[in-house]
Amino acid sequence: MDFGIAGKNALVCGASKGLGRGCADALAAEGVNVTLVARGAEALETAAEEIRQKTGVKVTAVACDITTADGRAQALAACPQPDILINNAGGPPPGDFRNWNRDDWIAAIDANMLTPIELIKATVDGMMARRFGRIVNITSSAVKAPIDALGLSNGARAGLTGFVAGVARKTVASNVTINNLLPGAFETDRLMKNIANTAASAGKRPEEAADARRRGIPAQRFGNAAEFGAVCAFLCSVHAGYMTGQNVLLDGGNYPGTF
Ligand code: NAD
């Protein structure tokens, strides 16, 4: 299937590694020029060069913290009129809500709710005027089924989800869709670090803990960034113009409900 987006421009946040990288790879494979944003310049330059070599699309790398106003200004200066926006940043740390103060909550809300909202605000009117736009927010399965230790994530991402549910209905008539992708367990640096930390506090080996986690998922495995990116690229395709305001769960069957 031709996704019909070759030559479009995408701003992909959190793109040097993991799920954001998977999205950047899949979009570039469809011929989309990508502006990659991540904090660490080294991993970012490596990712940019790999994508250039493999696909031949125009790749721009912007090393900045997308959760700051300055970082967002740098990203938007490099890609002022994106046709596609992938919102993504690191998730908040786990913990017990009794230990979180106002600053912890503000940091989580800044990163996982207000940053995507600011980027939507900065780009959506241009997309609507040009009559094409695709916005995908990488959120979490925790939006649908809260994870006990991830209260900061459950809360901040639910706020974004509520906002998107409203605005996505206002943009679709202009062929601008806004959807959320909800990852379950994907084999990325972040997941493996989280598993290693939990294993260490339980006195287990990381591989033992990872295997137990895999066995608990109906698919019996973790997802990979390429399959995440493929779904993202489809949501960004010309074929997905009738789909907006949706929360698409990618979790190997882990959520047990009928809907
Ligand atoms: P990862 O750590 O493997 O990669 C994160 C990428 O984002 C890196 O490129 C990093 O440089 C970049 N990044 C992080 N914070 C940034 C910032 N402030 N500004 C710019 N770039 C930034 O993480 P991942 O596993 O790909 O996770 C991506 C998102 O998905 C996170 O919010 C995470 O909480 C969420 N998530 C992941 C999983 C999973 O299983 N991997 C599950 C649920 C939710």
Residues whose N, C-alpha, C, O or C-beta is under 5 A from the ligand:
A	BS01	NAD	G14 A15 S16 K17 G18 L19 G20 V37 A38 R39 G40 C64 D65 I66 T67 A89 G90 G91 I138 T139 S140 S141 P183 G184 A185 F186 T188 D189 R190 L191
